[in-house]
Amino acid sequence: MNKNQRFLIVEDDPVFSQVLARSLRKRGFLVDCASTGMESLAQLKSHIFHFMILDLKLTDEVTLQLIPKFLVLQPPLKILMLTGYASIATAVEAIKLGALNYLPKPADTDEILKALGRLELTAEIHVTEQLLDWRGYQWEQLQRTLTECQGNLSQAARLLGMHRRTLQRKLKKRPRVPE
């Protein structure tokens, strides 16, 4: 069923990448991994992939702007953006740029395959809507502005009326959702 369908996992966390790769291989998929944007572009030039799991933030790069490049190299590629820095702004931007779907971390293999349309589950995945506190709304606004500035931190800081280092510090503090 999954024979010869190939995944490319673009993730800078080697443990997460290896665990996900092992799980996908057990389900019959071929899996390759990359930890940088350049490495993933090289992989796309040398192999044909059906699916890509793309981390939004690699060590020193935001991968949103790579989505169109990936799709030029392999137009039928189905890209799932997977991130620990989920925001509405980045989700919308990822879909606009050509990603098939967007999931916040942590996500298990079943959720990933369902998001890619490769798994029919008997039980639906329920997403509970949780309200953000003021820090969450602030973080969303910072993400939205950064996305509008195409990742240019200095330009986003000017628009927000704050110092660039202050913006960097605030972006690193992912707000917790109240329980």
For each residue, the residues with C-beta under 8 A, 3 or more apart:
1: 28
2: 5 27 28 29 118
3: 28
4: 30
5: 2 28 29 30 50 51
6: 29 30 31 32 47 48 49 50 51
7: 21 24 29 30 31 32 49 50 51 52 53
8: 31 32 33 34 40 43 44 47 49 51 52 53
9: 17 20 21 24 31 32 33 34 52 53
10: 33 34 35 37 39 40 52 53 54 55 58 63
11: 14 16 17 20 33 35 53 55 58 82
12: 35 36 55 58 59
13: 16 17 55
14: 11 17 18 35
15: 18 19
16: 11 13 19 20
17: 9 11 13 14 20 21 33 35
18: 14 15 21 22 33
19: 15 16 22 23
20: 9 11 16 17 23 24 53 109 112
21: 7 9 17 18 24 25 31 33
22: 18 19 25 26
23: 19 20 26 27 109
24: 7 9 20 21 27 29 31 109
25: 21 22 28 29 30 31
26: 22 23
27: 2 23 24 109 113
28: 1 2 3 5 25
29: 2 5 6 7 24 25 51
30: 4 5 6 7 25
31: 6 7 8 9 21 24 25
32: 6 7 8 9 43 47 49
33: 8 9 10 11 17 18 21
34: 8 9 10 39 40 42 43
35: 10 11 12 14 17 39 58 59
36: 12 39 40 58 59 61
37: 10 40 41 58 61 63 66
38: 41 42
39: 10 34 35 36 42 43
40: 8 10 34 36 37 43 44 52 54 66 70
41: 37 38 44 45 66 69 70 73
42: 34 38 39 45 46
43: 8 32 34 39 40 46 47 49
44: 8 40 41 47 49 70 73 74 77
45: 41 42 73
46: 42 43
47: 6 8 32 43 44
48: 6 74
49: 6 7 8 32 43 44 52 74 77
50: 5 6 7 76 77 78
51: 5 6 7 8 29 77 78 79 80 116 118
52: 7 8 9 10 40 49 70 77 78 79 80
53: 7 8 9 10 11 20 80 82 112
54: 10 40 63 66 67 70 79 80 81 82 99
55: 10 11 12 13 58 63 82 83
56: 62 63 64 81 82 83 84 85 86 90 94
57: 61 62 63 83 84 85
58: 10 11 12 35 36 37 55 61 62 63
59: 12 35 36
60:
61: 36 37 57 58
62: 56 57 58 65 151
63: 10 37 54 55 56 57 58 66 67 81
64: 56 67 81 90 93 94 97 147 151
65: 62 68 69 97 150 151
66: 37 40 41 54 63 69 70
67: 54 63 64 70 71 79 81 94 97 98 99
68: 65 71 72 97 98
69: 41 65 66 72 73
70: 40 41 44 52 54 66 67 73 74 77 79 98
71: 67 68 74 75 77 79 98
72: 68 69 75
73: 41 44 45 69 70 77
74: 44 48 49 70 71 77
75: 71 72
76: 50
77: 44 49 50 51 52 70 71 73 74
78: 50 51 52 100 116 117
79: 51 52 54 67 70 71 98 99 100
80: 51 52 53 54 99 100 101 102 103 112 115 116
81: 54 56 63 64 67 90 91 94 99 101 102 103
82: 11 53 54 55 56 102 103 104 105 107 112
83: 55 56 57 86 90 102 103 104 105
84: 56 57 104 105 174
85: 56 57 90 143 174
86: 56 83 90 91 102 103 104 105
87: 90 91 139 140 143 144
88: 91 92 140 143 144
89: 92 93 140 143 144 146 147 148
90: 56 64 81 83 85 86 87 93 94 102 143 147
91: 81 86 87 88 94 95 102
92: 88 89 95 96
93: 64 89 90 96 97 147
94: 56 64 67 81 90 91 97 99 102
95: 91 92 98 99 101 102
96: 92 93
97: 64 65 67 68 93 94
98: 67 68 70 71 79 95
99: 54 67 79 80 81 94 95 102
100: 78 79 80 115 116 117
101: 80 81 95 115 116
102: 80 81 82 83 86 90 91 94 95 99 115
103: 80 81 82 83 86 107 111 112 115
104: 82 83 84 86 107
105: 82 83 84 86
106:
107: 82 103 104 111 112 115
108: 111 112
109: 20 23 24 27 112 113
110: 113 114 119 121 125
111: 103 107 108 114 115 125
112: 20 53 80 82 103 107 108 109 115 116
113: 27 109 110 116 118 119
114: 110 111 117 118 119 120 121 125
115: 80 100 101 102 103 107 111 112
116: 51 78 80 100 101 112 113 119
117: 78 100 114
118: 2 51 113 114
119: 110 113 114 116
120: 114
121: 110 114 124 125
122:
123:
124: 121
125: 110 111 114 121
126:
127:
128:
129:
130: 177 178
131: 177 178
132: 135 136 137 139 140 175 177 178
133: 136 137 175 178
134: 137 138
135: 132 138 139 173 175
136: 132 133 139 140 175 177
137: 132 133 134 140 141
138: 134 135 141 142 170 175
139: 87 132 135 136 142 143 170 171 173 174 175
140: 87 88 89 132 136 137 143 144
141: 137 138 144 145 160
142: 138 139 145 146 156 160 167 170 171
143: 85 87 88 89 90 139 140 146 147 171
144: 87 88 89 140 141 147 148
145: 141 142 148 149 156 159 160
146: 89 142 143 149 151 152 153 156 167 171
147: 64 89 90 93 143 144 150 151
148: 89 144 145 156 159
149: 145 146 152 153 155 156 159
150: 65 147
151: 62 64 65 146 147
152: 146 149 155 156
153: 146 149 156 157 164 167 168
154: 157 158 164
155: 149 152 158 159
156: 142 145 146 148 149 152 153 159 160 167
157: 153 154 160 162 163 164 166 167
158: 154 155 161
159: 145 148 149 155 156
160: 141 142 145 156 157 167
161: 158
162: 157 166 167
163: 157 166 167
164: 153 154 157 167 168
165: 168 169
166: 157 162 163 169 170
167: 142 146 153 156 157 160 162 163 164 170 171
168: 153 164 165 171 172
169: 165 166 172 173
170: 138 139 142 166 167 173
171: 139 142 143 146 167 168
172: 168 169
173: 135 139 169 170
174: 84 85 139
175: 132 133 135 136 138 139
176:
177: 130 131 132 136
178: 130 131 132 133
179:
